[in-house]
Amino acid sequence: MAPDPDRTKGLYDKYRVTRTDGSSEPGGKHESCRYFVLDLNHDRFARPALIAYIRACAYEYPKLAQDLRALVGKTALGAPGKETLAEDDLAEIFQSAPNHPLWRALMLLIDSFRETCIEVSKDPRLPDKETHMSIGGIATMDDLVEELEARAGGA
């Protein structure tokens, strides 16, 4: 198989995008806008990128987020109709960790939860029990990362 030339090109104008409302035509509001196209069927990085976009727009554009969630569900891991992760998908994630986009997304999610636990544990208004639970959450996240990294190393 020939090497993929896109791996060395970086960002370039690969697609021409026009808006259906005509506003990308000369003189239109979106004449000079730049667009980034995601190929949900072939690009394994597209799905995590779209999930991040869904999280970012969900509050202001709930209907768009709902529609995009449905789209992501239909194109999980770039496989049309594949709606869940199978065991062999998980094996692929562990084998290519830390370079797999879902691995990186998982690590970011764990780190975000860990940081939330740290911030909550600093709140002086919390009862001791809740502070201890937050500190326990930090330890749990640390243990989880250690376990996942160990499994990835042995995959």
N, C-alpha and C positions, 0 to 999 in steps of 0.2 A: 504494500500500500504506500502511495506517495505521501510525503509529509504535508501537513496542512499549512499552506502559505500564510493563512490568517494569524498563525501563532507568532509570527515575527513582524507583522504590519502595525500593530497597535490600532488606534482609532483612525478610521478613514471613512470617506463617503462611499458606503457600500450600497445604500438604498436611496431611492428618490421617493419622498413622501409628499403627497398633496392632500390637503384637507377637502373633505366632501362638500363643505359649505362654501368653497371658493375663496376663503380668506387667506390662503397661501399664495394666491395669484399676485402679480405685480400691483403694488398699491394697497394690498390687503393688510389687515392687522398682523397676520402671521407670515408675511412675505419672507422675512429673514430669520424665522425661527429654526432652531436646530432640533432634530429628533433622533432618538435612539431606538432602534427596532430590536425586539426580543423574539427569537425563534423558539417558541415553546415546544416544538416537535423534535428539534435536533440539538439545541444548545442546553447542556446540563446546568449552565449557570443562570439561565433565564428564569426558571421557577423560583429559586431563592430571591432573585432580584424583584420579581413581581410580588412575592409575599411581603418583602420589605415595603414596596410601594403601597400595597393594600393597607398595611399598618399605618403608614404615613397619611393616607387620604381618608381613612375610615370615618373619622369624626366629621369632617367637612363634607364628604361625598359618600354617605352611607350606601346609596344605591349602586354607585360605581364599585365600591368595595365588595358589595354582595355579588355583583356580576363577575368581578374579577376572581373572587373566591370560587365561584362555580366553574370558571374557566380553568383555574389552577387544578381543581379537583378532577377535571377531565384530562388533564395533561401532566399528571404527576410524573416527575423524573423524565419528562419528554416522551412518554409512551402514551399515545392516545388511548383513552378508556381505562388506563391503569390508575386506580384511585387510592391504593394503599401501597406502603412499602412491603415488599416481600422479603423473605429471609436472604435471598441472593442479593437484593438491593443493599441490605445492611452489610453483607459481606463486602460488597464493592466499596461502601463508605469506609469501613474499617481498613480495607486493603490500601485505599488511596489517601487515608488520613495522613497528615493534616491538610492535604491539597483538595480534597473533595468539598464542593460548596456547601453541602448539607452538614458536613463535619464542622466547617467554620461557623455556619449558622448556629449549630448546636452549642458550640463553645461560646459564642457571643451571647446566646440566650442564657446559658448558665452563668456567665460572668455578670450579665445584667441583673439576674436574680440575686447573685451573691452581693453585688453592690447595693441593691435595695435592702437586703438584710443588714448590711453594715450601717446604712443610713438610719434604718428603723431602730437598730440597737442603740444608737446615740441619742435617741429622743428621751429627754429626762422625764417627760410626762407619762411614759409607759410604766405599767406595773412590772415588778421584777420578773414575773412569770413570762410576760410577753418579750421582755428583753432577752431572757434565757432562750426562748424559742427562736428569736432572731439569730442569736449567736449559734444555736444548734443548726439553723439553716445555713449559716456560713460554713460550718464544719461539714455538713452534708454535701454542699456544693464542692468543697475541696476534695472530699472523698470520691465523689462522683467523677470529677475530672481525672483524678489519679487512676481510678478504675478504668475509665474509657481509654485513657492514654496507654495503660498497660495492655488492654485488649487490642488496641490498634497496633501496638508494637509486636504483638504475637500473631496478628492476622496473616 
